[in-house]
Amino acid sequence: MAGSNYYANIEGKNIATTLPAEKGQSYTENLKSAFSSSPINQGDITIEERKETFQKLVLDGEVLNGNGFNSFNRDYIQNGIPDIGNLKIEDYNLPSPYMPNPTSPGVGSFDADDKPAFEGTVKDPQTVNSQFGVGNNSVYNPAVSSKKLSDLKLGSYLPGKSGGN
């Protein structure tokens, strides 16, 4: 819950002792009952081991054959992120660095390289910059945010703040 000053329970904080539990709390006795053979509930894994495992399996490194991608690196900067300032949109046949080419490649083709240039009008993203909620605007450079996201470690998050800010 962004901005609510509640934190996750990976360190065993915010444990409810009675029901109902408050926002951001866990009622550990029910979790122990439901997952009695868990190494966490058996005492076989320390808080530090949980943090290291989470960092390794969730935040760092490359995922192979997941979600339709052959590979994806959770260290975002390793995925070939474009630097908007250096992007030549004409090389990619784009109407703007902030949107894909909306044209069709034509009958019988599914190849994006066959798309003709878009000849319509697009709004200037620098002047249309409105978005719901808080955080970076829609023209924030992914080369900057990806580096910041790649550097995140468990525990460095702040409630109400995006890691890419």
Secondary structure, DSSP 4 states (H G I P E B T S, - for coil): -TTTT---STTS-SB-SSSSPPTT-B-HHHHHHHTTT-HHHHT-S-HHHHHHHHIIIIISSEEEEETTEEEEESSGGGG----GGG--GGGGT-SBTTB---S---TT---GGGPPPP-S----TTTS---SSSSS-TT--HHHHHHHHHT--TT---TT--TT-
